[in-house]
Amino acid sequence: MPKMKTNRSLAKRVKFTAKGKVKRPKAYKGHILGSKTKKRKRHLRRATLVHPTDMKKMRRLLPYG
């Protein structure tokens, strides 16, 4: 059976936790930051976990994670 390919664009954007969950950065931190509050921007800096309903897609895109 041939090797499965990892989706490289996703692999560069996410990391795996020790228990195998997928950690991702939050969205809405790229531009138009003047209208966002300091508190909102501070919370956007922190990473979050991928929702369990999307984990099946992540496993398909990152088979060796």
DRENDO-1510 file (C-alpha; in Angstrom, 1 decimal, always signed):
<recs>
REC; n; res; u; v; w
REC; 1; MET; +0.0; +0.0; +0.0 .
REC; 2; PRO; +1.4; +3.5; -0.9 .
REC; 3; LYS; +2.3; +6.0; +1.8 .
REC; 4; MET; -0.4; +8.6; +2.5 .
REC; 5; LYS; +0.5; +12.2; +1.9 .
REC; 6; THR; +0.4; +14.8; +4.6 .
REC; 7; ASN; -1.3; +18.1; +3.8 .
REC; 8; ARG; +1.7; +20.4; +4.1 .
REC; 9; SER; -0.3; +23.7; +4.3 .
REC; 10; LEU; -2.2; +22.4; +7.4 .
REC; 11; ALA; +0.9; +20.8; +8.9 .
REC; 12; LYS; +2.6; +24.2; +9.0 .
REC; 13; ARG; -0.4; +25.8; +10.8 .
REC; 14; VAL; -1.2; +23.3; +13.6 .
REC; 15; LYS; +0.7; +21.3; +16.2 .
REC; 16; PHE; -0.3; +18.2; +18.1 .
REC; 17; THR; -0.6; +18.0; +21.9 .
REC; 18; ALA; +0.8; +15.1; +23.9 .
REC; 19; LYS; -2.6; +13.3; +23.9 .
REC; 20; GLY; -3.0; +13.7; +20.1 .
REC; 21; LYS; -5.4; +16.6; +20.0 .
REC; 22; VAL; -4.8; +19.3; +17.4 .
REC; 23; LYS; -3.8; +22.8; +18.6 .
REC; 24; ARG; -4.5; +25.7; +16.2 .
REC; 25; PRO; -4.1; +29.5; +16.2 .
REC; 26; LYS; -7.2; +31.7; +16.5 .
REC; 27; ALA; -8.5; +33.7; +13.5 .
REC; 28; TYR; -9.2; +37.4; +13.2 .
REC; 29; LYS; -5.7; +38.5; +14.3 .
REC; 30; GLY; -4.3; +39.5; +10.9 .
REC; 31; HIS; -5.4; +43.0; +10.1 .
REC; 32; ILE; -7.9; +45.8; +11.0 .
REC; 33; LEU; -6.6; +45.6; +14.6 .
REC; 34; GLY; -7.3; +49.2; +15.5 .
REC; 35; SER; -11.0; +48.6; +15.9 .
REC; 36; LYS; -10.5; +45.6; +18.2 .
REC; 37; THR; -10.1; +46.0; +22.0 .
REC; 38; LYS; -6.8; +45.2; +23.8 .
REC; 39; LYS; -8.6; +42.4; +25.6 .
REC; 40; ARG; -9.9; +40.8; +22.4 .
REC; 41; LYS; -6.4; +41.0; +20.7 .
REC; 42; ARG; -4.8; +39.5; +23.9 .
REC; 43; HIS; -7.2; +36.6; +23.9 .
REC; 44; LEU; -6.6; +36.0; +20.1 .
REC; 45; ARG; -2.9; +35.5; +20.8 .
REC; 46; ARG; -3.6; +32.2; +22.6 .
REC; 47; ALA; -3.9; +28.9; +20.8 .
REC; 48; THR; -7.0; +26.8; +21.0 .
REC; 49; LEU; -7.9; +23.2; +20.2 .
REC; 50; VAL; -9.7; +22.0; +17.1 .
REC; 51; HIS; -13.3; +21.2; +17.7 .
REC; 52; PRO; -14.0; +17.5; +18.1 .
REC; 53; THR; -16.4; +17.5; +15.1 .
REC; 54; ASP; -13.5; +18.6; +12.8 .
REC; 55; MET; -11.1; +15.9; +14.1 .
REC; 56; LYS; -12.1; +13.4; +11.4 .
REC; 57; LYS; -11.0; +15.9; +8.7 .
REC; 58; MET; -7.8; +16.6; +10.6 .
REC; 59; ARG; -6.9; +12.9; +10.8 .
REC; 60; ARG; -7.4; +12.6; +7.0 .
REC; 61; LEU; -5.2; +15.6; +6.3 .
REC; 62; LEU; -2.5; +14.8; +8.8 .
REC; 63; PRO; -2.4; +11.0; +8.9 .
REC; 64; TYR; +1.0; +10.8; +10.7 .
REC; 65; GLY; +0.2; +13.3; +13.5 .
</recs>
